[in-house]
Amino acid sequence: MKILIILFVFSSFSYGQNTLSGSIKNTSGESLDAATIFLVGTKYMAASDVDGTYHIDSIPSGTYTIKVAYVGYKSIVETVDFRKNLEVHYTLAGEIFQLDQVEIQANRAKENGPFTKINLKTQDIAKQNHGQDVPFVLQWTPSMVVSSDAGTGIGYTNMRLRGSDQTRINVTLNGAPVNDAESHNVFWVNLPDLMSSTTDVQIQRGVGTTSNGAGAFGGTVSINTSRIKTNPFAEISSGVGSFGTRRLSIAAGTGLMNYKYAVDARYSQSVSDGYTDRGSASLTSFYLSAVRVWEKSSLRFNYFNGSEVTYQSWYGTPAAKLGIGNDDLASHYSRNVGTVYKTVQDSINLFSSDRRYNYYTNEIQNDDYGQDYLQLIYNHQWSPSLRTKALLYYTRGLGAFGEFRPDDPLTNYGVRAVDETVNTFDAKRFRWLNNHLIGANFDGVYTKSSKLKYEGGLAYNSYFGDHYGNILANSAVIFPVGNKAIYRYYFSESLKKDFSTYARSFYDITPKTQFTVDIQLRLIDYTIKGANSDLRQVSIHKKYTFINPKVGFSYHPSSKQLIYASYALGQKEPTRGDFVDVLNSPEPRREQLHNVEAGYELKNKTWQFQTNMYYMAYRDQLVLTGALNDVGAPLRINVPSSFRLGWESDVKCRLSPKFLVEGNLSISRNKIEKFEEVIYDYTNGADKITNEYVDTDISFSPSVIQGTVLQYCPNTKWEMAISSKYVSQQYLDNTSSSDRSMPSFHYQQLRVNFNPTIKKIKTCNISFVVNNLFDEKYVSNGYTYSYIYQDRVDENYYYPQAGRNYMVNVKFGF
């Protein structure tokens, strides 16, 4: 009887006792260590462990108020009725001290803004980050076409957006301009493995919002690395692949120490032999970020270092070598022997190589360049209505590329030969670039009411750049300043000052309708003086004043839908090359772009759909002629009137928990109202001949770009995806001639990710990637030049991309 009484009492006591367990993470998916969870007004509480899990025992049945808290995050408070054991996983909103609200992304389009955009998060980037340069990580996004000089995506790479080249795509890194102040180009080779430190990327197509740096005509790529990781971490990633490709990346961070400090660092190295002959690349980078946070502010220091040594693959491959067009290799050679092919080795190289042909053979023909980026960023929230951001930045660049020039005229260098009867010599020279960019941005956001918000800012930077060339001593040559080992044969210096200010407002006309106004004033003062590389004296001083207004509206039929329309005016100054490469031609004029965008977005648990139309009307657009200057940069000329008209669509559909389908399609019409082609007739001298073309296509502007991704996840450990890209025919110049065009191409990528569970290792990822899965023989870039000798001759050159190739990466996280 006593035993029955004891069992009855025990059962009565234990009945109604429940457990609460689960995990606590932030919105970035990080586990929060030492987060607290407690039942308000009781003794029941717990702290999460290192992997974010928690467990509370012996909770009597009843109704309780639960609070989940972590310093700096918005707490969760909810009421729960306990009648059984519960497993609940909590996600705390915001970043450390809600810095996602304090941080100002001044050059980014808002989530519900009236501009066409796509946002890539950390996990989206990680899936495509296999050691290639940034353009190849972004290649599957709408209206994007990428190319690689060496054919592998490592080394010199470039991107085009809506047919606009890299000089028209504004790139910022944490708000600081990345585009070179003079060429407006972005040399991704100087920022190797940047995506390993990137938190998120926004790509705007068209003029978009006001941005720092050179005006955006094709689009804007905004890269952000300013995320604070809550917990300490260490990661090591290593990979090997085709063409001798090897990659190593080591990263570590302290996590948030004492709720105040955090330090992250990364070192990366990538090497590749390249697909093209001798198209090697050796890239190293270092990243350091240190942050101090307070309740309503943060101070961050970022340092990026990138250095590269690449063997040149700039020249391209003759069309006859690739079997494109009707030209045969013997005919091409006979036209160019003695000019392009000057040595016996040049001739042997041309006929002995396959489609991996590289024109350059001399050991000095390397590009050796490095850049340092320093940033100091201060964010502060003065009140619930006002927050500001100040950014100081400094970019340092220094490097040179070598050239071997057989039988080069002495007059190219202002030197004389030991033998006065000799007019040429075998020159070995190095072309140097030594530059500095220092600047500051200040941005502020003021929320006047729930319906009205203002943003504004100031930006200023100064660029100092020296361009000079050195030739190495040659026993057959006498230098003007004595027989030294090196002679500087040209020198020029540049100074560019860029000031801009902007103001924008967001006004909620109704709870579903928002009106946006944005206006920018930009002042430029640009000076070039000294001797150009061809020894011509250059003296250029230009000032520009641009006023760029933007207006738009957004309408939300429901919380899941967005309809938007906008108008933006963009104006842009010519580049250094536009001035110095055409000194004997009409002076390049500023460009103007009127951009109209209209689109619709739908987002729910199953579908994400976006479609838009755009019209981009240009005045005095600088279009590519198809030819290159002596360092492989494209030549451009103003055309009075041109336009781009297009439709873009992007869809993501989860067919089931295991299947995900993504696709994008861009269809466009890209036309120049009137284009005058100037070519030389060498039949009897070198007379110029002008041909006029009406309603002709803009070069390098495909009418169709399409991408798809089919992803299958059988379980949480495996992910498999096959991606496909199609790009229609492109013209190498602005004549719409099929004789000077680049064939359409289509390639696929297979990607497999495996995430095994290994004791004492926090995360493990093994990825296997096959690029160009079906071994398509395609070219993704090129150039052309034409002349007349009896008949018209078109010399077309292309950049062949690698056939089927693979990459295996292993990543461990601790």
Secondary structure, 3 states (H helix, E strand, C coil): CHHHHHHHHHHHHHCCEEEEEEEEEECCCCECCCCEEEECCCCCEEECCCCCEEEEEEEECEEEEEEEECCCCCCEEEEEEECCCEEEEEEECCCHHHHHHHCCCCCCCCCCCCCCEEEECHHHHHHHCCCCCHHHHCCCCCCEEEEECCCCCCCCEEEEECCECHHHEEEEECCEECCCCCCCCCCHHHCCCHHHHCCEEEEEECCCCCCCCCCCCCEEEEEECCCCCCCCEEEEEEEEECCCEEEEEEEEECCCECCCEEEEEEEEEEEECCCCCCCCEEEEEEEEEEEEECCCEEEEEEEEEEEEEEECCCCCEEHHHHCCCCCCHHHHHHHHECCCECCHHHHHHHHHCCCCCCCCCCCCCEEEEEEEEEEEEEEEEEECCEEEEEEEEEEEEEEEEEEEEEEEEHHHCCCEECCCCCCEEEEEEEEEEEEEEEEEEEEEEEECCCCEEEEEEEEEEEEEEEEEEEEECCCCEECCCCCCCEEEEEEEEEEEEEEEEEEEEEEEEECCEEEEEEEEEEEEEEEEEEECCCCCEEEEEEEEEEEEEEEEEEECCCCCEEEEEEEEEEEECCCHHHHHCCCCCCCCCCEEEEEEEEEEEEECCCEEEEEEEEEEEEEEEEEEEEEECCCCCEEEEEEEEEEEEEEEEEEEEECCCCEEEEEEEEEEEEEEEEEEEEEEECCCCCEEEEEEEEEEECCCCCCEEEEEEEEEEEECCEEEEEEEEEECCEECCCCCCHHHEECCEEEEEEEEEECCCCCCCCEEEEEEEEECCCCCCCEEEEEEEEEECCCEEEEEEEEECCCCEEEEEEEEEC
